[in-house]
Amino acid sequence: MNTDELREHFLIEELFTLGGVNWTYSHYDRMAVGGVMPGAAGLALEPIKPTGTENFLDRRELIAANVGGAGTITVDGVEHKLMPRDMIYIGMGSKAVQFASDDANEPAKFYLLSAPAHARHPTRLIKISEAKRLDLGSQETANERSIFQFIHADSAKTCQLVVGLTIFAPGSVWNTMPAHVHDRRMEAYLYFDLKPDAFVVHLMGEPDETRHLIVRNEQAVLSPPWSIHSGAGTGAYTFIWAMAGDNVDYTDVDKVAMEALR
């Protein structure tokens, strides 16, 4: 694929539109990736044609992560307050889901991740302070970073969604390097907190046949199960990673030796 074809099939360029709900539906493990940006008026989670159900969550689960200003998500009449970088898990069978911003001048930006579900698990708000933190990498290899696992053994139960957030130490720019693949799960990446003139060079493709995408602030990448998902930024950034597939084991990866990359 050339650059235009890669961007068409794997890059989500516009997630957040003020007063709108945007969805991208993928056939990789049926993951749906979306963005909601409420203004002065609230917005509802509506069904979409690809799911073929009366309500969006009839046979699905959903995680919403707030990457904007403070906001509220109401699930079947129960309000949940999300500050920046908080997430909420919403279980299968939930009917009425409403999104709202506390301040229309600083709107919330809810990043949505949804996958098919086989069981109903309770809705649960997860503060970033409650996430499981892993500190990885080093300054010498420019990949010193903190991984915040929002879904883990002591957190919200899910059918197949695994979601977390990665923050870098000053001066580090490399994510997920050394690289890996996991043929049992697909992944989606949202890059944000980039300055207007900054970007991330996202590496993808099979380890011996790599490609790259230039990704700007608040854009997302779909990563197929056979692909690496790594990258480096021209400056500071944060990203949310999310997986769906055969299991919810964060450590289930096939590592790629540095000398194997081409």
Disulfide bonds with the S-S distance in Angstrom:
none
